[in-house]
Amino acid sequence: MKMGATNLFGSFFFLVCLSIEFSLVVRGQNRTTIPVNVGVVLDDLDSTNTKVWLSCINLGLSDFYTSRGSSTTRLALSIRDSREDVVDAAAAALDLIKNDQVQAILGPKSSMQANFVIELGDKAQVPIISFSATSPSLTSIRSPYFFRAAQNDSSQVKAISAVVQAFGWREAVPIYIDNEYGQGVIPYLVDALQEVQARVLYRSAIPPEATDDQLAAELYKLMTMQTRVFIVHMLPSLGSRLFAKAQEMDMMDGDYVWIIASGMTNHLTTMNASVINSLQGALGVRTYVPQTKELVDFRARWKRQFQEDNPTIIDAELDVPALWAYDAAFALAMAVENVGTENFGFEKANASTNSSTDLEYFGVSQNGPELCQSLSSTNFRGLSGDFSFVDGQLQNSIFELVNVIGNGAKTIGFWKPQSGLEKKLNLTNTNGPYSTSKSNLAPILWPGDSPSVPKGWEIPTNGKRLRVGVPVIDGFAEFVKVVPGPSANTTEVFGFCIDVFNAAMAGLPYAVTYDFIPFAKPDGTSAGSYDDLVQQVFLGNFDALAADTTIRANRSLYVDFTLPYTESGVVMVVPMKDGKNKSAWIFLKPLTWDLWLTSLCFFVFIGFVVWVLEHRINEEFRGPPSHQIGTSFWFSFSTMVFAQREKVVSNLARFVVIVWVFVVLILTQSYTASLTSLLTVQQLQPTFSNLSDLKKNKEYIGYIEGSFVRDLLIQRGVDPNKLKPYKSSDECHEFLTNGSANGGIAAAIDETPNMKLFLAKYCSKYTMIGPIFKTDGFGFVFPKGSPLVPDVSRAILNVTEGDAMKEIENKWFAGDATCSDTKPTISDSNSLCLDSFRGLFLIAGVSSSLSLIIFAASFCYRHWHMFMTTGASAWKRIKVMLRIFDQKDLSSHTFRKTGSQDGKYMYNAGNIATSVEASPNNNSTRPPSPSSPESIGHSNHTNPHSPFFREEGILQVVVGQEHPEM
């Protein structure tokens, strides 16, 4: 029973499924689809590439309708052959629009064909979708009906320039096909190279129908140039022939760099082995295609289908345009389906009865604007990557960098607009720093199987020798001198600059052949100034310039300079005059006014301090006020010559005097040395010390003929009428000797090396001032962007830092050192200033002040009880203290009792003796009498009615008898 129920349920389920399938089949048979005519215009329908592209288009449509089973439209393809001709392509498009009334056209193949077809599509409002026309010139048409389902060639120029910058190449030559496809990208490429400081000195345009002889001739021309970096932008048909010829001419070796644009690199997978062999070592830029599972499955499916449809074609491969063709067909089918099934007709145009062309008779697509809008909004993940249009352009700008090695291409890195070069593609990094470092590239095998990076330029062995220009000048022949050669029409060149140039060129790591060409007229005279000579390098008449050419900013705009090989600066040479100062007040010049004033103040201050310290204990600092003032000044100022006669008895005063005598010793010795220098050493001075004095006095100024100094002086405000050129050092000497008043000059202004040579000859009569202007010295001149400049600059450093430069200088400037030994020394001695003696005065001031403070503290301490006496005003107390200070300090050792005479005790106090009457019975233990000094000092000091507190101006102490002189 159970088995029977199971069989019954299975039979029922089978019948239900069968009925559902029958229902779906019937429903599918009843569904109707609307055919939509679409044109396809391609070249040479029998070629392998065209068959590959057509098969991808068909598979794209098939895959779309398979994935969209409910679609109501079907694209019906009408294929036309343009026969690789612009007119045939236009005729095919016109036939499709007029007769087949196609709603869109896929193609044409080339940019030249697309140019006119786009105009037809714009007129008929029929979208033109090209997956192989990549020229940037098509963008300028700005037609809303043109959609480029391929990358614009201009989007790859930044990737190419990044590679050039990464390896430091400074020159490149684009080689391109001479048609709209090739010419369209060149302006973008040149701009991108210039942004990375790489120049394009030559553009090699190859005719589309160039013969092998024409290719060989153009390649030979490239061999004769220095540049070895070539950027090839052309289609595979012509590019393969170019590289085959380059291989024959040995231009695919290690000295050359070949960079292939995407026009060829995108087709590498379809090229045969012989073409790949001729590309060995080349670098390529091609569109990045992500290797997804869908792409791998499609490639297997396509290969089976293509082999079935084309059994005679073996080993066909997909290229990047084939993937774009698939995505373009898929996008067009999606856009048509999104528009709907209405209005797929044409509105007939009103043709003029007088018209004789077919262009007036085709109508306008009624569905064109809606289809364009639908295409613009199409967005999906295609085989070539993310597929979307922005302003009719495919948005995919990542490029893969490849190195052609063996049988194919090896990926060495990637380039993204946001981050530059990357060794491994990082799609998540969109805001990283832009990199052009070659470390972000994998190792490269260069042409000739060389792992070493080519330097990008070479001195052509089969080209012309370098033409090195030299000036023809009359003066300063030590730098450059041109003399007639031993044979007719020949010249020989000598000089310091020539020897340095030869030494630098000999130090290059490669051989460079060159000839010195004088810049002269047929009669042998100079053909122009140094600026004219530099201009000849810019114009290409000279390949270099070996001369005493100053590195100037305005010149560097047109040429490149090497590093300087001489010292820099513009100096002024003027005659010397007797600078001995005959003024009666020259003795005041050694010291500045502030030092004089400070010294005077300190002399007075030291005299005052010594007087204060000595007044109470030294009779030589006592007496009438006028005598005391005179003694103080005399003592202080006599220390200048160490002639003071007064004895100093106080230890504090002795300390002050010792410090002050040391200061005076330093000051007087410095004064003597400075005055001696003024009267003896400073014998010669320049007549003028700066340019302002020359301009103010309207003096004539000399400069060497043809020098840039004239323009420099005019820029600094010098009257051009006051400038006088000279041709040689002898003429300069003559002008300076005559002076401005006698038709000569007051000063000669030129560069430091020239003026040093002049002074070597006339060192005893002139002196050099400056530099008054800054310059960068002498340098050799090369054309702008010359690859020789870095190497020659490094060679100059090796020359200047070694013994070679010393030998060259001794050879040409040997007399300079001899003359320098006898050249007078020009000294501009300045007066001694206060800053030089600030420390000494500080020591003297501190020591004096400290002594004064110690004395005052000691004095106040001894007599503090007098100051603190009650019953008197503060002013009276101060007056008492001053009166006490004015009296002798009888307790000092200078006034001690020295013996008795005639019954009196005698106290030495200079010229004053105080006698004290004593009885024979007096002894040392007797208390002092009321009239004795001790009695006065101990008893009356505290008595406000004593004579100490009287209002008299002078205090008299009577001891035995009155002594007014005290």
Secondary structure, DSSP 8 states (H G I E B T S, - for coil): -HHHHHHHHHHHHHHHHHHHHHHHHHHHHH---EEEEEEEEES-TTSHHHHHHHHHHHHHHHHHHHH-TT--EEEEEEEEE-TT-HHHHHHHHHHHHHTS--SEEE--SSHHHHHHHHHHHHHHT--EEESS---GGGGGG--TTEEE-S--GGGGHHHHHHHHHHTT--B-EEEEESSHHHHHHHHHHHHHHHHTT-B----EEE-TT--HHHHHHHHHHHHTSSB-EEEEES-HHHHHHHHHHHHHTT-SSTT-EEEE-HHHHTTGGGS-HHHHHHTTT-EEEEE-----HHHHHHHHHHHHHHHHH-TT--S----HHHHHHHHHHHHHHHHHHHH-SS--SEE-----TT--SGGGT--EETTHHHHHHHHHT-EEEETTEEEEEETTEE----EEEEEEETTEEEEEEEEETTTEEESS--TT--SS--B--GGGS----BTTTB-S---SB---TTS--EEEEEE--SS-TTT-EEEE-SSTT-EEEESHHHHHHHHHHHTSSS---EEEEEEB-TTSSB-S-HHHHHHHHHHTS-SEE-S--B--TTGGGTEEE---SS---EEEEEEEEE-----TTGGGTTB-HHHHHHHHHHHHHHHHHHHHHHTTT-GGG-SSHHHHHHHHHHHHHHTTTT---S----HHHHHHHHHHHHHHHHHHHHHHHHHHIIIII--EEES--SHHHHHHTT--EEEETT-THHHHHHHTT--GGGEEEESSHHHHHHHHHH-GGGTS-SEEEEEHHHHHHHHHHSTTTEEEEEEEE----B--EEETT-THHHHHHHHHHHHHHSHHHHHHHHHHSHHHHHHHHHS--------B-GGGGHHHHHHHHHHHHHHHHHHHHHHHHHTHHHHT-TTS-HHHHHHHHHHHHHS--TTSGGG-EEEEETTEEEEEETTEE--EE--TT--TTS---TTSHHHHHHTGGG-TTSGGGS--SS----SSS--TT-
